Amino acid sequence: MPMPRRLSYLPLFASVLAFLFALRSAPLFAQEQEEVRRGPRVIYEDKHDTSLPLRTMLLVGPQQGTRAMPLPHRRPGPSRVETTPSVIQPSSPSLQVATTNVLSFNGIGSTGFAPPDPNASVGSTQVVETVNDSYQVFNKSTGASQLGPVSIGNLWVGFGGICETGNLSDPVVLFDKAAGRWVIAIVAFDSLFSNNAECIAVSTSSDATGSFNRYALSFGSDLNDYTKMSVWPDAYYLSANIFPYGGAFVGPAACALDRTAMLSGSTATAQCFLLGTNDASLLPSDLDGATAPPSGSPNFFLELGTSTSLNLYKFHVDFANSSNTTLTGPVNISVPSYTDACGGSGGTCIPQRGTSQQLDTLGERLMFRLAYRNFGNHESLVATHSIASGSSTAVRWYEIRSPNATPAVYQSGTFAPDASSRWMPSIAMDKAGDIALGYSVSSSTLYPYILLSPIRGTCRATHWERWTLKPRFLPVWAHKRAGLAAGATTPAWPLTLRMTAPFGTTTNISLPMAALTGLPG
């Protein structure tokens, strides 16, 4: 018996239905998924070599005067204004973290460069500080100088190219704890911003007065402004805000540098993704502690999102085959609402005693570093930035857990115990889960000074102000600092934190160093 004719339309009907469903569902599905970016820009080194030991070279001292081509303080990305007030966290006299102040000493003195862009890191036996245009190595135990201060340009003597002959700015120094090596990065550029590069120096030993493997990575006509670096098992990660020919902002770059090659002094490459103008001032995660991330873990890049969120990206790199390299995200992480410092501008609004000049907050971005620690049963990132608090500025901080699964804020705080402004913070976490913040404090009746504030992590955000560096006049130019850096730790000393910040006038800048050590219990 022949089949009814109406059944012959079923395949056509099914095809049309499937097509219509695909049109309807595909965009919705895409919106629900994190974007996976592929095809990074591969940057091949201009050259590399190994320097002579710094301690044997004829070193040039710091150069007096202003920068030949200062980088202006650019404010990329959107501003953020909250719709509901933040909950302010007062200082608490109870449940405090036991600490002791172990050491303070003068860092690099005046170089005549403004802003000085101070930065410091702690190694197994040394502390290294970098500023525009200086470099100095200190004994970690005594604070005595072992080399310098000398011009940071000495790192590039005999190297040639833009790293040796160009303008230098925005230095970053880190200690690669797993390898026992120092990593120093600095931006190099010509007067027209037509030739821009990241210059990388990786020490050949744990001695920062010794020799360095040197690399020049060209960004061509793209100015790689405000670079920040981090150490991760599979790469050195770098972020930068990109301004072609020093002009309009086109987005931030997230880059991975071949750590294995740089440690061995062999040919190295970098792989970079460029995001859009809705993103800005990314921070790569920097490994603290002796426990590495889980095998194959991506590096995490974090930025401010909206007034109620942070954005997290995951960077997986394959130096053998760049087609396998991915940048995934953003993952949107909900946070308590906030407004960027200075009423949403993130700009200059901090009063200080004795002058009408106000201070810059850099309040539209997260502050260096994004510290990562693997506790075995969980992973944590800690981050901090400056926000508006009434007519003042306050410190906002976060602990984010499970960054490679479902990242969420485990605890956070807005610290504003009085009417003084607190801004430009830095943060680190010890192996017990306790946190320390370092930040600047000022008001119309106070000279600016520095405070360290421990936070009892096990008691969910109980903290108080513990220790200060001497107050001194600060000029109006934007300044930034390395802030806190977790040092070499042992079971008896779970956390040693050191920080540096600029004090003085535009022509007489002092850069003291301080250390705060946590005690058991």
C-alpha positions as CSV (number, residue, x, y, z in Angstrom):
1,M,0.0,0.0,0.0
2,P,1.5,3.4,-1.0
3,M,2.6,5.8,1.8
4,P,0.3,8.9,2.3
5,R,1.6,11.9,0.3
6,R,1.6,14.2,3.4
7,L,4.5,12.3,4.9
8,S,6.8,13.5,2.1
9,Y,6.7,17.0,3.6
10,L,8.2,15.9,6.9
11,P,11.9,16.1,6.0
12,L,11.4,19.6,4.6
13,F,9.4,20.7,7.6
14,A,12.1,19.3,9.9
15,S,14.8,21.1,8.0
16,V,13.0,24.5,8.2
17,L,12.3,24.0,11.9
18,A,16.0,23.2,12.6
19,F,17.1,26.2,10.6
20,L,14.7,28.6,12.5
21,F,15.8,27.1,15.8
22,A,19.5,27.6,14.9
23,L,18.9,31.3,14.0
24,R,17.1,31.8,17.3
25,S,19.4,29.9,19.6
26,A,22.9,30.5,18.3
27,P,23.2,34.2,19.4
28,L,21.7,33.3,22.8
29,F,24.2,30.5,23.3
30,A,27.1,32.7,22.3
31,Q,26.1,35.4,24.8
32,E,26.1,32.8,27.6
33,Q,29.6,31.6,27.0
34,E,33.0,33.2,27.7
35,E,34.7,34.3,24.6
36,V,37.7,32.3,23.6
37,R,40.2,34.4,21.7
38,R,42.8,32.7,19.5
39,G,45.5,33.8,17.1
40,P,47.7,35.9,19.3
41,R,50.2,38.4,17.9
42,V,53.6,36.7,18.1
43,I,56.5,39.1,18.9
44,Y,59.9,37.9,17.9
45,E,62.8,39.4,19.9
46,D,64.9,42.1,18.2
47,K,67.9,40.5,19.9
48,H,69.2,39.0,23.1
49,D,72.5,38.6,24.9
50,T,74.1,38.1,28.3
51,S,75.6,41.1,30.1
52,L,78.8,41.3,32.1
53,P,78.3,41.2,35.9
54,L,77.0,44.6,37.0
55,R,79.5,44.7,39.9
56,T,82.4,44.5,37.5
57,M,81.2,47.2,35.1
58,L,82.1,50.9,35.1
59,L,78.6,52.1,36.2
60,V,77.0,55.5,35.6
61,G,75.3,57.1,38.5
62,P,71.7,58.4,38.5
63,Q,71.1,61.2,36.0
64,Q,69.8,64.4,37.4
65,G,67.0,66.4,35.8
66,T,63.6,65.6,34.4
67,R,62.8,62.9,31.8
68,A,63.6,63.8,28.3
69,M,60.3,62.4,27.2
70,P,58.0,61.9,30.2
71,L,55.0,59.7,29.7
72,P,51.8,61.6,30.6
73,H,49.3,60.0,33.0
74,R,46.7,58.6,30.6
75,R,43.3,57.4,31.9
76,P,42.1,54.7,29.6
77,G,38.8,52.9,29.9
78,P,35.4,53.9,31.3
79,S,34.7,55.5,34.7
80,R,32.6,53.8,37.4
81,V,29.9,55.5,39.6
82,E,27.9,53.5,42.1
83,T,24.2,53.7,42.6
84,T,24.1,52.5,46.2
85,P,26.6,53.5,49.0
86,S,29.4,51.2,49.9
87,V,29.6,49.7,53.4
88,I,32.5,51.3,55.2
89,Q,34.7,49.0,57.3
90,P,36.0,50.6,60.5
91,S,39.2,49.8,62.3
92,S,38.9,46.9,64.9
93,P,40.8,46.7,68.1
94,S,40.2,43.0,68.6
95,L,41.2,39.8,66.9
96,Q,44.4,41.4,65.6
97,V,47.2,39.8,63.6
98,A,50.4,39.6,65.6
99,T,53.1,41.5,63.8
100,T,56.5,43.0,64.4
101,N,58.3,45.7,62.4
102,V,61.6,44.1,61.5
103,L,63.5,46.7,59.4
104,S,63.2,50.1,57.8
105,F,65.9,52.0,55.8
106,N,66.3,54.7,53.2
107,G,65.8,53.6,49.6
108,I,67.0,55.4,46.5
109,G,67.2,59.1,47.0
110,S,66.3,62.0,44.7
111,T,67.0,61.4,41.0
112,G,65.3,64.5,39.7
113,F,62.8,62.4,37.8
114,A,59.1,63.1,38.3
115,P,57.2,60.9,38.7
116,P,59.8,58.5,40.2
117,D,57.7,55.3,39.6
118,P,59.2,53.4,42.5
119,N,59.1,49.7,42.5
120,A,60.7,47.0,44.7
121,S,60.9,43.3,45.2
122,V,62.4,40.9,47.8
123,G,64.6,37.9,47.1
124,S,66.2,35.3,49.2
125,T,69.0,37.6,50.5
126,Q,68.5,40.9,48.7
127,V,66.0,43.6,48.1
128,V,66.1,45.4,44.7
129,E,64.5,48.8,44.1
130,T,64.0,50.5,40.8
131,V,62.9,54.0,40.0
132,N,63.1,56.4,37.0
133,D,66.2,56.4,36.3
134,S,67.9,54.4,39.1
135,Y,68.6,50.8,40.4
136,Q,69.9,49.7,43.8
137,V,70.5,46.4,45.5
138,F,70.2,46.1,49.3
139,N,71.1,43.5,51.8
140,K,67.8,42.0,53.0
141,S,68.8,41.5,56.6
142,T,70.6,44.8,57.3
143,G,69.4,47.2,54.6
144,A,73.0,48.0,53.6
145,S,73.6,48.9,50.0
146,Q,75.3,46.2,47.9
147,L,75.2,48.1,44.6
148,G,74.1,51.6,43.6
149,P,72.2,53.7,43.3
150,V,73.2,53.7,39.7
151,S,71.4,54.6,36.5
152,I,69.0,51.7,35.4
153,G,70.4,52.3,31.9
154,N,73.5,50.4,33.1
155,L,71.5,47.2,32.6
156,W,71.6,47.9,28.8
157,V,75.1,49.2,28.2
158,G,76.6,47.4,25.2
159,F,73.2,45.9,24.2
160,G,72.4,48.4,21.4
161,G,69.1,49.5,20.0
162,I,66.3,51.3,21.7
163,C,66.9,49.7,25.0
164,E,70.4,51.3,25.2
165,T,69.7,54.6,23.4
166,G,66.0,55.4,24.0
167,N,64.1,57.0,26.8
168,L,63.3,54.6,29.6
169,S,60.2,54.6,31.9
170,D,57.9,52.5,34.1
171,P,60.4,50.0,35.5
172,V,59.2,46.8,37.2
173,V,61.3,44.4,39.3
174,L,60.2,40.9,40.5
175,F,61.9,38.0,42.1
176,D,61.2,34.7,40.4
177,K,61.1,32.6,43.6
178,A,60.9,29.2,41.9
179,A,64.0,29.9,39.7
180,G,65.8,32.1,42.2
181,R,66.2,34.9,39.5
182,W,65.5,38.6,39.3
183,V,63.3,39.9,36.5
184,I,63.5,43.6,35.5
185,A,61.4,45.1,32.8
186,I,61.2,48.7,31.5
187,V,59.6,50.6,28.6
188,A,61.9,52.1,26.0
189,F,60.7,54.6,23.4
190,D,61.9,57.3,21.0
191,S,60.8,60.9,21.0
192,L,58.1,60.4,18.4
193,F,56.8,57.1,19.9
194,S,57.5,55.5,16.5
195,N,59.9,52.9,18.1
196,N,58.6,51.3,21.3
197,A,59.8,48.2,23.1
198,E,59.8,46.3,26.3
199,C,63.3,45.6,27.6
200,I,63.6,42.5,29.8
201,A,66.6,41.6,32.0
202,V,66.6,38.2,33.8
203,S,69.5,37.6,36.2
204,T,71.7,34.5,35.6
205,S,71.7,33.8,39.4
206,S,70.0,35.0,42.6
207,D,72.6,37.8,42.8
208,A,71.2,41.1,41.4
209,T,74.7,42.5,41.2
210,G,75.7,39.8,38.7
211,S,75.0,39.2,35.0
212,F,71.7,39.3,33.2
213,N,70.1,37.7,30.1
214,R,68.8,40.7,28.1
215,Y,66.0,40.9,25.6
216,A,64.3,43.6,23.4
217,L,60.7,42.9,22.4
218,S,59.5,45.5,19.9
219,F,56.0,46.9,20.0
220,G,56.7,48.9,16.8
221,S,54.8,52.2,16.8
222,D,52.5,51.0,19.6
223,L,53.5,52.7,22.9
224,N,53.2,50.0,25.6
225,D,52.4,52.3,28.5
226,Y,52.0,51.3,32.2
227,T,53.4,47.8,31.8
228,K,53.0,45.4,34.7
229,M,54.6,41.9,34.9
230,S,54.1,38.7,36.9
231,V,55.8,35.4,37.4
232,W,54.0,32.1,36.6
233,P,55.3,28.6,36.0
234,D,54.8,28.6,32.2
235,A,55.7,32.2,31.4
236,Y,56.3,35.7,32.5
237,Y,53.1,37.6,31.9
238,L,52.8,41.2,31.0
239,S,50.1,43.8,30.6
240,A,50.3,47.2,28.9
241,N,47.9,50.0,27.8
242,I,48.5,50.5,24.1
243,F,48.6,54.0,22.5
244,P,49.7,54.0,18.8
245,Y,52.4,56.7,18.3
246,G,51.6,57.8,21.8
247,G,48.1,59.0,20.7
248,A,44.6,57.6,21.3
249,F,44.1,54.5,23.5
250,V,43.1,51.4,21.5
251,G,43.0,48.9,24.3
252,P,45.2,46.9,26.7
253,A,47.5,44.1,25.7
254,A,47.8,40.8,27.6
255,C,51.1,39.1,26.8
256,A,53.0,35.9,27.7
257,L,56.8,35.9,27.6
258,D,58.8,32.7,27.2
259,R,60.1,32.2,30.7
260,T,62.0,29.0,30.0
261,A,64.0,30.7,27.1
262,M,64.8,33.8,29.2
263,L,66.0,31.8,32.1
264,S,68.4,29.8,29.8
265,G,69.5,32.9,27.8
266,S,68.2,31.4,24.5
267,T,66.0,33.0,21.8
268,A,62.6,34.0,23.2
269,T,59.2,35.2,21.8
270,A,56.1,36.8,23.3
271,Q,52.5,36.2,22.4
272,C,50.0,39.0,22.9
273,F,46.2,39.6,22.7
274,L,44.9,43.1,22.2
275,L,41.5,43.9,23.8
276,G,39.2,46.8,23.1
277,T,38.7,50.2,24.6
278,N,36.2,49.0,27.2
279,D,39.1,47.2,28.9
280,A,42.1,48.9,30.5
281,S,44.9,48.5,33.0
282,L,44.9,44.7,33.3
283,L,46.9,43.0,36.1
284,P,48.4,39.5,35.6
285,S,48.5,37.2,38.6
286,D,51.8,36.9,40.4
287,L,52.7,33.7,42.2
288,D,53.4,33.9,45.9
289,G,54.3,30.9,48.2
290,A,56.1,27.6,47.6
291,T,53.0,25.8,46.1
292,A,52.7,26.2,42.4
293,P,49.2,26.5,40.7
294,P,47.7,23.2,39.6
295,S,49.4,21.8,36.5
296,G,48.3,23.5,33.3
297,S,46.6,26.4,35.1
298,P,46.2,29.5,33.0
299,N,47.4,32.9,34.2
300,F,44.7,35.2,35.4
301,F,44.3,38.8,34.3
302,L,42.0,41.0,36.3
303,E,40.6,44.5,35.7
304,L,37.9,46.8,37.1
305,G,34.6,46.2,35.3
306,T,31.5,48.2,36.2
307,S,30.7,49.8,39.5
308,T,29.6,46.4,40.7
309,S,32.0,44.0,39.0
310,L,35.5,42.9,38.2
311,N,36.5,41.2,34.9
312,L,38.7,38.1,34.9
313,Y,40.5,36.6,31.9
314,K,42.3,33.3,31.6
315,F,45.5,33.2,29.5
316,H,46.8,29.8,28.3
317,V,50.0,29.9,26.3
318,D,51.7,27.4,24.0
319,F,55.0,28.6,22.8
320,A,55.5,25.6,20.6
321,N,52.3,26.2,18.7
322,S,50.6,29.6,19.0
323,S,47.4,28.3,17.4
324,N,46.8,26.5,20.8
325,T,47.2,29.8,22.8
326,T,43.9,31.2,24.1
327,L,42.6,34.1,26.1
328,T,39.2,33.3,27.6
329,G,36.8,35.7,29.2
330,P,35.8,37.9,30.7
331,V,34.3,36.2,33.6
332,N,32.2,38.8,35.4
333,I,32.8,38.8,39.2
334,S,30.2,40.6,41.3
335,V,31.5,43.0,44.0
336,P,30.0,45.5,46.4
337,S,29.2,48.7,44.5
338,Y,31.7,51.5,44.4
339,T,32.6,54.8,42.7
340,D,36.1,55.4,41.3
341,A,38.1,57.8,43.5
342,C,37.6,61.6,43.0
343,G,33.9,61.3,42.3
344,G,34.3,58.8,39.5
345,S,37.2,60.4,37.6
346,G,40.0,58.4,39.3
347,G,42.1,61.5,39.1
348,T,43.6,64.2,41.3
349,C,41.7,65.1,44.5
350,I,43.8,64.2,47.5
351,P,44.3,67.2,49.8
352,Q,47.5,67.7,51.8
353,R,48.6,70.0,54.6
354,G,50.5,73.2,53.8
355,T,49.7,73.5,50.1
356,S,46.8,73.8,47.7
357,Q,48.3,71.1,45.4
358,Q,46.3,67.9,45.3
359,L,47.6,64.4,44.8
360,D,46.8,61.9,42.0
361,T,45.0,58.7,43.0
362,L,45.4,56.4,40.0
363,G,41.9,55.5,41.2
364,E,40.5,54.2,37.9
365,R,42.6,51.0,38.0
366,L,43.6,48.1,40.2
367,M,47.0,48.6,41.8
368,F,50.0,46.3,41.4
369,R,50.3,43.4,42.3
370,L,47.5,40.8,41.7
371,A,48.9,38.3,44.2
372,Y,48.0,34.6,43.8
373,R,48.5,31.9,46.4
374,N,47.6,28.1,46.2
375,F,46.6,26.8,49.7
376,G,46.1,23.2,48.4
377,N,42.4,23.1,49.3
378,H,41.7,26.4,47.5
379,E,43.3,29.1,45.4
380,S,43.1,32.8,46.2
381,L,43.7,36.1,44.4
382,V,43.9,39.4,46.4
383,A,43.4,42.8,44.7
384,T,42.9,46.4,45.7
385,H,42.1,49.9,44.4
386,S,41.0,53.4,45.5
387,I,37.4,54.4,45.7
388,A,35.3,57.4,46.6
389,S,34.1,57.6,50.2
390,G,32.0,60.7,50.8
391,S,34.3,63.6,50.2
392,S,37.4,61.5,50.9
393,T,39.1,58.5,49.2
394,A,39.1,55.0,50.7
395,V,40.9,51.6,50.1
396,R,38.8,48.8,48.6
397,W,40.2,45.2,48.7
398,Y,39.1,41.7,47.7
399,E,39.9,38.1,48.2
400,I,38.8,36.1,45.1
401,R,38.6,32.3,45.4
402,S,38.4,29.6,42.7
403,P,39.7,31.7,39.8
404,N,39.9,28.8,37.5
405,A,36.5,27.4,38.3
406,T,33.7,29.7,39.4
407,P,35.5,32.8,40.6
408,A,33.8,34.8,43.4
409,V,34.6,37.3,46.1
410,Y,35.2,35.3,49.3
411,Q,35.7,38.5,51.4
412,S,36.2,42.2,50.8
413,G,36.3,45.5,52.6
414,T,36.2,49.2,52.2
415,F,38.6,50.8,54.7
416,A,37.9,54.4,55.8
417,P,38.0,54.6,59.6
418,D,38.1,58.4,59.6
419,A,37.8,61.4,57.3
420,S,41.4,61.2,56.0
421,S,41.9,60.0,52.4
422,R,43.5,56.6,51.9
423,W,44.7,55.7,48.4
424,M,47.1,54.0,46.1
425,P,47.0,50.7,48.0
426,S,49.0,47.4,47.5
427,I,48.1,44.0,48.9
428,A,49.6,40.6,49.7
429,M,48.5,37.4,51.6
430,D,50.5,35.1,53.7
431,K,50.3,31.3,54.0
432,A,48.0,31.5,57.0
433,G,45.4,33.5,54.9
434,D,46.1,36.8,56.6
435,I,46.4,39.9,54.5
436,A,48.3,43.1,54.7
437,L,47.6,46.4,52.9
438,G,49.9,49.3,52.4
439,Y,48.6,52.7,51.3
440,S,49.1,56.4,51.5
441,V,47.2,58.7,53.9
442,S,46.6,62.4,53.7
443,S,44.2,65.2,54.5
444,S,44.1,69.0,54.7
445,T,45.6,68.8,58.2
446,L,48.1,66.0,57.6
447,Y,51.2,65.7,55.6
448,P,51.0,62.5,53.5
449,Y,52.4,59.4,55.1
450,I,52.3,55.6,54.6
451,L,50.4,53.0,56.7
452,L,50.5,49.2,56.8
453,S,47.3,47.5,57.8
454,P,47.2,43.8,58.6
455,I,43.9,41.9,58.1
456,R,42.9,38.8,60.0
457,G,41.9,36.6,57.2
458,T,40.5,33.8,59.3
459,C,38.1,36.3,61.1
460,R,36.7,37.6,57.8
461,A,38.1,41.1,57.3
462,T,39.0,42.3,60.8
463,H,41.8,44.8,60.4
464,W,43.5,47.9,61.9
465,E,46.3,50.3,61.2
466,R,49.5,49.1,62.5
467,W,52.6,51.1,61.4
468,T,53.6,54.3,59.6
469,L,56.4,55.7,57.6
470,K,57.3,59.4,58.4
471,P,55.1,62.1,56.9
472,R,56.6,64.4,54.3
473,F,55.2,66.7,51.6
474,L,54.2,65.1,48.3
475,P,53.9,67.0,45.0
476,V,51.0,66.9,42.7
477,W,52.3,64.6,40.0
478,A,51.0,61.1,39.8
479,H,53.1,58.6,41.6
480,K,52.9,54.8,42.0
481,R,54.8,52.3,44.0
482,A,55.5,48.6,44.2
483,G,53.7,48.5,47.5
484,L,53.9,45.1,49.2
485,A,55.9,42.1,48.1
486,A,55.8,38.8,49.8
487,G,59.3,37.8,50.8
488,A,61.0,34.5,51.4
489,T,59.1,32.8,54.2
490,T,59.6,29.9,56.6
491,P,57.2,28.1,58.9
492,A,58.3,30.4,61.8
493,W,57.9,33.6,59.7
494,P,54.8,33.1,57.6
495,L,54.9,36.6,56.0
496,T,57.4,39.3,55.4
497,L,56.1,42.4,53.6
498,R,58.2,45.3,52.3
499,M,57.1,48.4,50.6
500,T,58.4,51.7,49.1
501,A,56.8,55.0,48.3
502,P,57.9,58.4,47.3
503,F,58.1,61.4,49.7
504,G,59.3,64.9,49.0
505,T,59.1,67.7,46.5
506,T,59.4,67.5,42.7
507,T,63.1,68.0,43.1
508,N,63.9,66.2,46.3
509,I,62.3,62.8,46.5
510,S,63.0,60.2,49.2
511,L,62.1,56.6,48.8
512,P,62.1,54.8,52.2
513,M,61.8,51.0,52.5
514,A,59.9,49.2,55.3
515,A,59.2,45.6,56.4
516,L,56.4,44.1,58.4
517,T,56.6,40.5,59.5
518,G,53.8,38.4,60.7
519,L,54.2,36.1,63.7
520,P,52.7,32.6,64.3
521,G,49.3,32.4,65.9
